[in-house]
Amino acid sequence: MAIEKHAENHGVPWEKEYGYSQAIKVDSTIYLSGQVSHDDKGDIVGEGNMEAQMRQVYSNVKKILSRYGAAMNNVVDEIVFVTDMDAAMAARSKLQHEVYSGMIPPASTIVQIQRLAFPVFMVEIRTTARI
């Protein structure tokens, strides 16, 4: 039996080229693909700057969640993939108060990897949310 899925995308070229959805909602759970640092046109934001990239990634998470009537307080789990752990820990420590201010923070895992889909990306964040 097929499950009912509702997909959302940003409309960037690589969604169609690679063949994936930015988010899928099934019942009350929203599964977000790893979000990266691009603006609404698909242009890279914050090249060489972990904090700027991470801020843009969280902005993209918020945009996708809002299409389902959800927000950051609906995020229950995140996996943060980074290419530079020291820079990422400093950026995440600084941004946590902006991103999850006044909320119980989600379960979180951070992993350093060699590179992401595009070499310019320094961080990718995958989240799961419940509504």
N, C-alpha and C positions, 0 to 999 in steps of 0.2 A: 504494500500500500504506500503510495506516495505521500510525503509530508508537504504541508503548505509552507512555501518559502516566499518571503518578500525581500527583494534585492534593492540595494542603493549603490550608486557610484558617484564619483566626482566629475566624470566626463573627461578625464585625461587620456591621452592617446594609448598609453601602455595597458590600460584596462582591456581594451579590445584586442590589442596586439598579443598580449600574454593570455588573455581569456580568463578573467576572474571578476568577481564582484567585490566591491569595497566592504560591503556588509550584507549579512543575511539574517533576517529575523525569522525564527521559528517559535511559535507560541509566545512565551514571554521572555525569550532569550535572544539577545542580539550578539552576533559573532562578527567582530570587525577584523578584516585583514590587516596585516601590518601597515600602519600609516607612516608615510615618509614626508619629507620637508619640501612640499611644493605649494604654490599658490593656486588660485582658481583657474588660471590659464595653463597650469602644468609647468610653470617656470620654477626652477630650483630656488629655494630661499635659504640664506645663511651658509653659503659655501665656505667651508673651513671653520665654521663657528658652531660648536656643539650646542651651546645655549640657545642660539637663534634657531637652529634646526629643531631642537626639542620643543621649543615654544610653538613653532609652526606645526609640528606633528600633533601636539595636543590640540591646537586650533582645528586641525583637520578631523581629529577624533570628535570634537564637540560638534562640528558641522554635520557629520554623518549621524551622530546620535540624535541631533535635533530633528532630523527627518522622520524619526520614529517617535517623537515627543519625549525623548530621553535627554539626560544631561550627565555630567561627570559623576554626580552622586549615584547614578545607576550602575557605574562600572564596579564590578566585583573582582575582576582579575586583570592583570596586565603582565605582558612579557616584553621586556625592553631589550632589544638587540643593539649593541653599540660596537664601534670600531676602536674606541679609545675609552677604557674603563675610568681612568682618572678624570678625564674631562666630563664624562657622563655623570659620574657620582657628584661632581661639583655642580653641574647644571641641574641635575634632578633635585639635589638638596636645596638649591635656590628656588627652583620652580614649584616644588611641592606645595608651598604655601599659596601660590597663585592658582595652581591647578585643582588642588583638593582642600582649599581653605574651608574650615568649618565642617568638614565631612570626615567620616571614618575612611581612611585611605584603603584602597583595594589590596587584595593579596597581590604581591608583585615579585617578579623574578627579573634579574638583569644578567645578561650574558654577553661577553665580549666575543666577537667573531672577526674573521679576517676581512670580509667586505660584504656589502649589501648589493642589491640588484644593480644599482648604478654606483660606480666608484665614488661619486661625489657625496653620496649619502653617508652620514656618520651615525644615524640613529633611525630605528624603525620600531614602532610600538604596536603590539597586537593586544586588543582588549576584548573582554566579554562583559556584557551588561545585561541586567535584568530589569524588566519593567512590570 
